[in-house]
């Protein structure tokens, strides 16, 4: 049964018109969790939301500034507000469900430490920056704006459509941008996102060691070798703070309490072949 309106899908599930529904609004997920007649199935998605900074412009050529921004983001608050808790704080530049993922350790929310780092970098009174994003991520951008303000970082949000944002960033007019990246099932596409020649590398950084590791990810048929290269890439990013991971979301399927056998696919192509439904 095709129900184009997202909110109506939730209502249809609550009223018993349908037994199972997916692609629900984040705000409706909490309703499912709190309803004893319903159940929620979740799996990590392949999407990671992150912040890219223009390395060609001050103050982002200063690592202490980049680290300060990392510490100033309240990731859990963003997840709780935007995704109703359906997500996890990102600690790497690819999502946990993607082959090649490695956790170098998450930055804890610490606005006071962020202020201290800004002062050490020569900005004791804080900084003012522009954050570019698309219409679809404007709410996430507002949450980041609010979070950074606590650390003395004033953010102006510049919202564009996807084409306008791409052109703006390719021209290196941006300071900082909020975006997301999804991989099919492995980290080979990191070359597109983060390589020196990658069209997705809007940060403008060029590090030979990084590209050498990306070459290994692309060329080796040995999974252990590829995983090791991916691990080193994520350790390098954590050390130098080129990109700031924000959060990875979850794929959700909701059903009534009588449904069993739901297999959630992290690409969103779910397997319904094993589903059973109790007959009352």
Backbone torsions as a table, in degrees:
resi	resn	phi	psi	omega
1	UNK	NA	120.0	-178.1
2	UNK	-89.0	121.0	176.9
3	UNK	-124.8	97.0	-174.3
4	UNK	-61.7	-37.0	-177.7
5	UNK	-77.0	119.8	-176.0
6	UNK	-58.7	-44.6	-178.6
7	UNK	-62.9	-33.4	179.9
8	UNK	-70.3	-27.7	176.7
9	UNK	-63.7	-42.0	178.6
10	UNK	-64.1	-42.5	-180.0
11	UNK	-63.6	-40.9	-179.9
12	UNK	-62.8	-35.9	178.6
13	UNK	-70.3	-44.1	-178.2
14	UNK	-64.6	-35.5	-177.3
15	UNK	-86.2	-6.6	-179.6
16	UNK	87.0	6.7	178.3
17	UNK	-65.3	-33.1	175.5
18	UNK	-129.4	158.2	-179.7
19	UNK	-94.1	-21.5	-175.4
20	UNK	-150.7	145.2	179.5
21	UNK	-150.6	150.1	176.0
22	UNK	-139.6	176.9	-171.9
23	UNK	57.7	49.9	178.1
24	UNK	-86.4	161.1	175.1
25	UNK	-68.1	142.5	178.9
26	UNK	-53.5	-38.2	-179.1
27	UNK	-64.9	-22.8	-178.9
28	UNK	-84.5	-14.3	-177.8
29	UNK	-65.9	-37.9	179.0
30	UNK	-65.5	-34.0	176.3
31	UNK	-62.1	-39.9	178.6
32	UNK	-65.4	-45.8	-178.9
33	UNK	-59.6	-35.8	-175.2
34	UNK	-89.6	-0.9	-178.4
35	UNK	-102.4	113.6	-176.7
36	UNK	-66.2	-15.7	178.5
37	UNK	-86.6	-4.6	-178.0
38	UNK	-124.4	166.1	176.2
39	UNK	-143.6	154.1	-176.6
40	UNK	-122.8	127.5	176.1
41	UNK	-109.0	132.1	-177.4
42	UNK	-134.7	152.0	175.4
43	UNK	-146.6	148.9	178.7
44	UNK	-60.3	136.5	176.9
45	UNK	-85.2	-179.9	178.4
46	UNK	-100.9	13.4	-174.3
47	UNK	-108.6	134.2	176.0
48	UNK	-124.5	131.1	175.8
49	UNK	-94.3	133.4	-176.1
50	UNK	-148.2	165.7	178.5
51	UNK	-108.9	131.7	175.1
52	UNK	-109.2	138.7	-179.6
53	UNK	-117.3	144.0	-179.4
54	UNK	-79.9	104.1	-177.1
55	UNK	-70.2	-11.7	-179.2
56	UNK	-83.8	-3.8	-176.2
57	UNK	-127.7	143.4	169.9
58	UNK	-70.7	146.6	9.1
59	UNK	-94.8	8.3	-170.5
60	UNK	-78.7	-5.2	172.4
61	UNK	-78.5	-3.3	178.7
62	UNK	-103.7	118.0	-176.0
63	UNK	-64.5	-31.1	179.3
64	UNK	-62.8	-33.1	176.3
65	UNK	-68.5	-44.0	179.5
66	UNK	-62.5	-42.7	177.6
67	UNK	-63.6	-38.5	179.8
68	UNK	-60.9	-43.7	178.8
69	UNK	-62.8	-39.9	179.1
70	UNK	-60.1	-43.8	180.0
71	UNK	-73.2	-21.3	-173.6
72	UNK	-87.8	-1.1	-177.7
73	UNK	-96.4	121.4	177.2
74	UNK	-89.0	86.8	-173.5
75	UNK	-63.7	-43.1	-177.3
76	UNK	-65.4	-37.6	177.4
77	UNK	-63.1	-39.8	178.1
78	UNK	-61.9	-45.3	-179.8
79	UNK	-63.7	-45.9	-178.3
80	UNK	-64.0	-33.7	-176.4
81	UNK	-84.9	-45.8	-174.4
82	UNK	-82.6	-42.9	-171.7
83	UNK	-113.2	14.8	179.8
84	UNK	51.0	38.7	177.4
85	UNK	83.6	-1.0	-179.0
86	UNK	-88.7	80.2	179.9
87	UNK	170.5	-180.0	177.0
88	UNK	-144.2	146.3	178.8
89	UNK	-58.0	133.0	-178.9
90	UNK	-83.0	134.9	178.1
91	UNK	-121.4	7.8	179.2
92	UNK	-149.8	169.3	-175.0
93	UNK	-86.6	0.1	169.8
94	UNK	-129.1	156.1	-176.2
95	UNK	-73.4	153.1	-177.2
96	UNK	-58.2	-25.8	-177.3
97	UNK	-81.5	-6.4	-177.7
98	UNK	-89.1	136.6	175.7
99	UNK	-60.5	136.0	-178.6
100	UNK	103.3	-10.1	-179.7
101	UNK	-62.3	141.2	174.3
102	UNK	-148.8	136.5	-180.0
103	UNK	-95.5	111.4	175.8
104	UNK	-83.4	0.7	-177.9
105	UNK	106.3	134.3	-175.3
106	UNK	-84.8	148.8	171.2
107	UNK	-78.3	126.7	177.1
108	UNK	-82.2	147.1	177.2
109	UNK	-66.5	118.1	-176.6
110	UNK	-151.7	81.3	-176.7
111	UNK	-61.3	-30.2	179.1
112	UNK	-69.0	-38.9	176.6
113	UNK	-66.1	-37.1	177.7
114	UNK	-61.8	-42.8	178.2
115	UNK	-61.9	-41.5	-179.9
116	UNK	-64.1	-40.3	178.9
117	UNK	-65.7	-39.4	177.6
118	UNK	-63.4	-41.2	179.2
119	UNK	-63.2	-42.7	178.0
120	UNK	-63.5	-31.2	-179.6
121	UNK	-80.0	-4.7	179.4
122	UNK	100.5	15.9	-179.5
123	UNK	-125.5	65.8	-177.3
124	UNK	-65.3	-23.6	179.6
125	UNK	-96.5	11.0	-179.8
126	UNK	86.2	-175.9	-179.3
127	UNK	-135.7	159.3	174.4
128	UNK	-119.0	127.5	-176.9
129	UNK	-137.5	163.1	176.5
130	UNK	-105.3	134.4	175.9
131	UNK	-113.4	119.2	-179.6
132	UNK	-99.0	138.1	176.5
133	UNK	-157.2	175.2	178.6
134	UNK	-93.2	167.3	179.6
135	UNK	-57.0	-37.3	-175.2
136	UNK	-67.5	-18.3	-178.9
137	UNK	-117.6	23.4	-177.1
138	UNK	-66.4	-34.8	-179.7
139	UNK	-69.4	-42.4	176.0
140	UNK	-58.9	-40.3	180.0
141	UNK	-63.4	-38.4	179.1
142	UNK	-66.5	-36.3	178.1
143	UNK	-67.6	-39.8	177.1
144	UNK	-65.9	-40.9	177.1
145	UNK	-56.8	-46.6	-179.1
146	UNK	-65.7	-40.3	-178.9
147	UNK	-65.6	-44.7	-178.2
148	UNK	-68.6	-27.8	-179.7
149	UNK	-60.6	-32.9	179.7
150	UNK	-62.4	-22.7	-178.6
151	UNK	-101.9	11.5	179.5
152	UNK	81.8	21.6	178.6
153	UNK	-109.5	108.8	-179.9
154	UNK	-86.6	125.5	-175.4
155	UNK	-116.6	129.3	170.5
156	UNK	-103.7	125.5	-177.7
157	UNK	-92.0	128.4	176.8
158	UNK	-115.7	104.8	-176.4
159	UNK	-96.6	129.7	-178.5
160	UNK	-133.9	167.6	169.4
161	UNK	-77.9	169.9	-172.4
162	UNK	-60.3	-42.2	-178.6
163	UNK	-66.3	-42.7	179.7
164	UNK	-65.2	-40.1	179.5
165	UNK	-65.7	-41.2	179.9
166	UNK	-60.8	-46.7	-179.2
167	UNK	-65.8	-39.3	-179.6
168	UNK	-62.3	-42.0	-177.1
169	UNK	-78.3	-35.7	176.9
170	UNK	-63.3	-28.9	177.6
171	UNK	-83.5	1.2	-179.9
172	UNK	57.3	38.0	176.3
173	UNK	-86.1	-19.1	-174.2
174	UNK	-82.7	158.3	171.8
175	UNK	-98.1	-50.8	-176.5
176	UNK	-146.5	142.4	-179.1
177	UNK	-137.4	148.8	176.4
178	UNK	-106.0	128.4	-178.5
179	UNK	-150.9	179.1	177.7
180	UNK	-133.5	156.8	177.5
181	UNK	-137.7	137.2	178.2
182	UNK	-126.9	139.8	177.0
183	UNK	-118.7	148.5	-177.3
184	UNK	-59.6	-59.1	176.8
185	UNK	-160.0	1.3	179.1
186	UNK	-146.5	173.6	-171.3
187	UNK	-96.0	13.4	179.9
188	UNK	-56.0	-35.7	-176.1
189	UNK	-71.6	0.7	176.2
190	UNK	-60.7	-26.2	176.9
191	UNK	-59.9	-41.9	179.6
192	UNK	-64.2	-41.3	-174.1
193	UNK	-81.0	-37.0	-167.7
194	UNK	-126.6	-8.2	-179.8
195	UNK	-71.7	157.9	-177.9
196	UNK	-58.4	-35.0	-179.6
197	UNK	-97.8	1.7	-176.7
198	UNK	-71.5	136.3	-179.6
199	UNK	-68.4	-17.9	177.6
200	UNK	-88.1	-4.6	-179.8
201	UNK	-82.3	83.5	-178.2
202	UNK	-88.1	-8.7	-179.5
203	UNK	-74.5	-20.7	175.2
204	UNK	78.2	17.9	178.7
205	UNK	-94.4	145.5	178.6
206	UNK	-131.0	111.5	-179.5
207	UNK	-129.7	110.8	-177.3
208	UNK	-51.7	-41.8	-178.8
209	UNK	-60.4	-38.7	179.3
210	UNK	-62.4	-46.1	-178.1
211	UNK	-69.1	-32.8	176.4
212	UNK	-63.3	-40.3	177.9
213	UNK	-68.6	-36.8	176.6
214	UNK	-63.8	-36.0	176.5
215	UNK	-59.9	-41.2	178.7
216	UNK	-64.3	-42.5	178.3
217	UNK	-58.4	-36.4	-177.5
218	UNK	-80.7	-32.7	-167.7
219	UNK	-103.1	-28.8	-174.1
220	UNK	-77.3	139.4	175.5
221	UNK	-96.7	-2.5	179.4
222	UNK	-90.7	113.8	-175.6
223	UNK	-61.2	-35.5	-179.7
224	UNK	-66.1	-38.7	178.5
225	UNK	-67.3	-42.0	-179.9
226	UNK	-66.1	-41.0	178.6
227	UNK	-62.7	-40.3	179.6
228	UNK	-63.1	-40.9	178.4
229	UNK	-65.2	-42.1	178.3
230	UNK	-63.3	-38.6	178.6
231	UNK	-62.1	-45.3	-179.8
232	UNK	-64.3	-36.7	177.9
233	UNK	-61.0	-45.2	-177.4
234	UNK	-72.5	-31.1	174.2
235	UNK	-67.4	-39.6	177.8
236	UNK	-62.9	-42.9	-179.4
237	UNK	-64.9	-40.0	179.1
238	UNK	-66.1	-35.8	-178.2
239	UNK	-71.6	-43.4	-173.9
240	UNK	-100.9	-11.3	175.3
241	UNK	56.2	55.9	175.9
242	UNK	-75.8	-48.5	178.3
243	UNK	-117.5	146.3	-178.7
244	UNK	-109.9	106.3	177.2
245	UNK	-67.8	140.2	-179.9
246	UNK	-111.3	-64.8	176.3
247	UNK	-157.5	157.6	173.7
248	UNK	-113.8	131.9	-176.5
249	UNK	-92.3	177.5	-178.8
250	UNK	-116.9	152.5	172.1
251	UNK	-94.2	131.2	-174.4
252	UNK	-122.4	143.1	171.2
253	UNK	-131.9	130.4	179.8
254	UNK	-112.2	146.0	-179.0
255	UNK	-150.7	164.9	174.7
256	UNK	-75.6	167.6	-170.7
257	UNK	-67.3	-15.5	-178.1
258	UNK	-87.5	-6.8	-177.2
259	UNK	-87.4	137.0	177.1
260	UNK	-136.6	163.8	175.5
261	UNK	84.1	17.9	179.7
262	UNK	-75.7	127.9	176.4
263	UNK	-115.9	110.5	-177.2
264	UNK	-85.2	128.2	179.3
265	UNK	-99.6	134.0	-175.0
266	UNK	-76.6	-1.8	171.4
267	UNK	-95.2	-15.6	-178.9
268	UNK	99.6	2.4	177.0
269	UNK	-100.4	89.0	-169.1
270	UNK	-80.2	150.0	178.4
271	UNK	-94.8	108.3	-179.3
272	UNK	-102.8	10.6	-174.5
273	UNK	-72.1	-20.5	-177.1
274	UNK	-102.5	7.7	-174.8
275	UNK	-72.2	137.2	171.0
276	UNK	-126.5	155.8	-179.7
277	UNK	-138.9	123.6	-178.0
278	UNK	-65.9	141.4	177.6
279	UNK	-101.9	119.6	-177.6
280	UNK	-87.7	NA	NA
